[in-house]
Amino acid sequence: MLIEVLDLEVAFGSNPERRVVVDLPRFTLAPGEAVAITGPSGTGKSTFLHLLSGMLRPTRGQVLFMGQQIDTLSERERDRLRASKIGLIHQGSLLLRHLTVRENVELALAFHPEPRPERVGLLLRRLGIDARGRQKVDTLSFGERQRVAIARALVGAPSLVLADEPTASLDAENARAAFHLLLEVAREENAALLAVTHDLTAREVFADTRDWLTLNRARGDA
């Protein structure tokens, strides 16, 4: 199993103000699997991804990545794990506007233990944006920026891609196309994919979709 979550809880504050935002008995993701978790904004989906990536430690429970409990690793070890094994697509893409398309993608390799710079051009061509390589990202359309974010997440050949609201800035038609593209490229790269989104068009595209409010027993905002 690539990801296994056991008795997971995240809470903020202390009694009487303690607020539980994630309460998940179990969740698994196999190598190469693609899953979309759908649910309203502000219900803990992004917090869940932060737990899976090791950016946040749980209040209770375990997050296992390839059998390793990542929340017990040091900060440096978790950084290395993310750099080498996990590709992140952040909400709003978080591209650096003062850098070019190519530089934004290359930046992800700066922290990789075994960088393969030839993958930058390969992914830009695969995603149809190689002609934009020297342009600053703030000159691109939302859809093109989305492709840059996908290339940046995949350039390190990760085992797992975590996508946080990857279609937040897109209309329904472009969102559907972005989901299809993300699935296609992840499959070609042999990477497992987990997307969390409030965009219900994901249910039309992903073969495996799960309802966050059913998975998560907590009802606190996050």
C-alpha positions as CSV (number, residue, x, y, z in Angstrom):
1,M,0.0,0.0,0.0
2,L,1.4,3.4,-0.9
3,I,-0.6,5.4,1.7
4,E,-2.3,4.1,4.8
5,V,-4.1,6.3,7.3
6,L,-5.1,4.9,10.7
7,D,-7.3,6.5,13.3
8,L,-6.3,10.0,12.2
9,E,-7.3,13.2,14.0
10,V,-6.3,16.8,13.8
11,A,-7.6,19.3,16.4
12,F,-6.7,22.9,17.0
13,G,-6.9,24.8,20.3
14,S,-7.6,23.3,23.7
15,N,-10.7,22.7,25.8
16,P,-13.2,24.3,25.9
17,E,-12.2,25.8,22.5
18,R,-10.8,22.6,21.1
19,R,-11.9,22.1,17.5
20,V,-11.5,18.8,15.6
21,V,-11.2,19.3,11.8
22,V,-10.1,15.8,10.7
23,D,-11.3,12.6,12.2
24,L,-10.7,9.7,9.8
25,P,-10.7,6.1,10.9
26,R,-9.0,4.7,7.9
27,F,-7.9,5.6,4.3
28,T,-5.7,3.8,1.8
29,L,-4.3,4.6,-1.6
30,A,-2.5,2.0,-3.7
31,P,0.4,2.6,-6.1
32,G,-1.0,4.0,-9.4
33,E,-4.5,4.6,-8.0
34,A,-6.4,7.8,-8.8
35,V,-8.9,9.1,-6.4
36,A,-10.9,12.3,-6.1
37,I,-12.3,13.4,-2.8
38,T,-15.1,15.9,-3.1
39,G,-16.7,18.1,-0.5
40,P,-17.4,21.7,0.5
41,S,-14.7,24.3,1.1
42,G,-13.6,24.8,4.6
43,T,-14.2,21.2,5.9
44,G,-10.6,19.9,6.3
45,K,-9.7,18.6,2.9
46,S,-6.6,20.7,2.5
47,T,-5.6,19.8,6.1
48,F,-5.9,16.2,5.1
49,L,-3.4,16.7,2.2
50,H,-1.0,18.5,4.5
51,L,-1.1,15.5,6.8
52,L,-0.4,13.0,3.9
53,S,2.5,15.1,2.7
54,G,4.1,15.5,6.1
55,M,3.6,19.2,6.2
56,L,1.4,18.8,9.3
57,R,1.5,16.3,12.1
58,P,-1.7,14.7,13.5
59,T,-3.0,15.1,17.0
60,R,-3.6,11.4,17.0
61,G,-3.2,8.4,14.7
62,Q,-0.7,7.4,11.9
63,V,0.1,8.3,8.4
64,L,2.1,5.6,6.7
65,F,3.9,6.2,3.3
66,M,5.2,3.0,1.8
67,G,5.0,1.5,5.3
68,Q,6.9,4.3,6.9
69,Q,5.2,6.5,9.6
70,I,6.0,9.9,8.2
71,D,4.7,12.0,11.1
72,T,7.5,10.5,13.3
73,L,10.2,11.7,10.8
74,S,12.3,14.8,11.5
75,E,11.5,18.0,9.5
76,R,14.6,17.4,7.3
77,E,13.6,13.8,6.6
78,R,10.0,14.9,5.7
79,D,11.4,17.6,3.4
80,R,13.5,14.9,1.6
81,L,10.5,12.6,1.3
82,R,8.4,15.4,-0.3
83,A,11.2,16.3,-2.6
84,S,11.8,12.8,-3.9
85,K,8.5,11.0,-3.6
86,I,5.6,13.5,-3.5
87,G,4.4,16.0,-6.1
88,L,2.2,18.8,-4.7
89,I,-0.2,20.9,-6.7
90,H,-1.2,23.7,-4.4
91,Q,-4.5,25.6,-4.4
92,G,-4.0,28.6,-6.7
93,S,-0.9,26.9,-8.1
94,L,1.5,29.1,-6.1
95,L,3.8,29.7,-9.0
96,L,6.5,32.4,-8.7
97,R,5.4,35.2,-10.9
98,H,8.9,36.7,-11.3
99,L,10.3,33.4,-12.8
100,T,9.7,32.0,-16.2
101,V,7.7,28.8,-16.9
102,R,10.9,26.7,-17.2
103,E,12.4,28.3,-14.1
104,N,9.3,27.5,-12.0
105,V,9.5,23.8,-13.0
106,E,13.3,23.6,-12.6
107,L,12.9,25.0,-9.0
108,A,11.2,21.8,-7.9
109,L,14.4,19.9,-8.9
110,A,16.6,22.1,-6.6
111,F,15.6,20.0,-3.6
112,H,15.5,16.6,-5.3
113,P,18.2,14.1,-4.3
114,E,18.6,12.8,-7.8
115,P,17.5,15.6,-10.2
116,R,16.8,14.8,-13.8
117,P,16.8,18.1,-15.6
118,E,15.9,16.6,-19.0
119,R,12.4,15.9,-17.6
120,V,11.7,19.6,-17.6
121,G,11.6,19.9,-21.4
122,L,9.9,16.5,-21.7
123,L,7.0,17.5,-19.4
124,L,6.6,21.0,-21.0
125,R,6.3,19.3,-24.4
126,R,3.9,16.7,-23.1
127,L,1.7,19.4,-21.6
128,G,1.8,21.6,-24.7
129,I,3.5,24.6,-23.1
130,D,7.2,24.2,-24.2
131,A,6.8,27.2,-26.5
132,R,6.0,29.3,-23.3
133,G,9.1,28.1,-21.5
134,R,10.9,31.5,-21.5
135,Q,7.7,33.5,-20.6
136,K,6.9,34.8,-17.1
137,V,4.0,32.9,-15.6
138,D,2.0,36.0,-15.1
139,T,1.6,36.3,-18.9
140,L,-0.1,32.9,-19.1
141,S,-3.8,32.0,-19.1
142,F,-5.2,30.2,-16.1
143,G,-5.2,27.0,-18.0
144,E,-1.6,27.3,-19.0
145,R,-0.6,28.1,-15.4
146,Q,-2.4,24.9,-14.4
147,R,-0.2,23.0,-16.8
148,V,2.9,24.6,-15.3
149,A,1.8,23.5,-11.8
150,I,1.2,19.9,-13.1
151,A,4.7,19.9,-14.7
152,R,6.3,21.2,-11.5
153,A,4.5,18.5,-9.4
154,L,5.6,15.7,-11.8
155,V,9.2,16.8,-12.7
156,G,10.7,14.8,-9.8
157,A,9.0,11.6,-11.0
158,P,7.1,11.2,-7.7
159,S,5.3,8.1,-6.5
160,L,2.3,10.2,-5.3
161,V,0.7,13.4,-6.6
162,L,-1.4,15.4,-4.2
163,A,-3.7,18.0,-5.8
164,D,-5.4,20.6,-3.6
165,E,-8.4,22.2,-5.5
166,P,-6.5,22.0,-8.8
167,T,-9.4,23.6,-10.8
168,A,-10.3,26.4,-8.4
169,S,-9.8,29.2,-11.0
170,L,-11.3,27.4,-14.0
171,D,-14.8,27.2,-15.4
172,A,-16.6,23.9,-15.8
173,E,-15.3,23.1,-19.3
174,N,-11.7,23.9,-18.5
175,A,-11.9,22.2,-15.1
176,R,-13.1,19.0,-16.8
177,A,-10.2,19.3,-19.3
178,A,-7.7,19.9,-16.4
179,F,-8.9,16.8,-14.5
180,H,-8.6,14.7,-17.7
181,L,-5.0,16.0,-18.3
182,L,-4.0,15.4,-14.7
183,L,-5.2,11.9,-14.8
184,E,-3.6,11.2,-18.1
185,V,-0.2,12.5,-17.2
186,A,-0.2,10.9,-13.7
187,R,-1.1,7.6,-15.4
188,E,1.7,8.0,-18.0
189,E,4.2,8.8,-15.2
190,N,2.9,5.8,-13.1
191,A,2.1,8.0,-10.2
192,A,-0.8,7.6,-7.7
193,L,-3.0,10.7,-7.7
194,L,-5.2,12.1,-4.9
195,A,-7.2,15.2,-5.7
196,V,-9.3,17.0,-3.1
197,T,-11.9,19.5,-4.6
198,H,-15.2,21.1,-4.1
199,D,-15.6,21.0,-7.9
200,L,-18.2,18.4,-8.7
201,T,-17.1,18.0,-12.3
202,A,-14.4,15.6,-10.8
203,R,-17.2,13.1,-10.4
204,E,-17.6,13.0,-14.2
205,V,-13.9,12.4,-14.8
206,F,-12.5,10.2,-12.0
207,A,-13.6,6.6,-11.9
208,D,-13.1,6.6,-8.1
209,T,-14.6,9.5,-6.2
210,R,-15.3,9.7,-2.5
211,D,-17.4,12.1,-0.4
212,W,-15.3,13.9,2.2
213,L,-18.2,14.4,4.6
214,T,-18.8,10.7,4.6
215,L,-15.1,9.9,5.2
216,N,-14.5,12.6,7.8
217,R,-16.3,12.3,11.1
218,A,-15.3,15.8,12.2
219,R,-17.4,18.8,11.2
220,G,-15.1,21.6,12.2
221,D,-14.0,24.3,9.7
222,A,-10.5,24.2,8.4
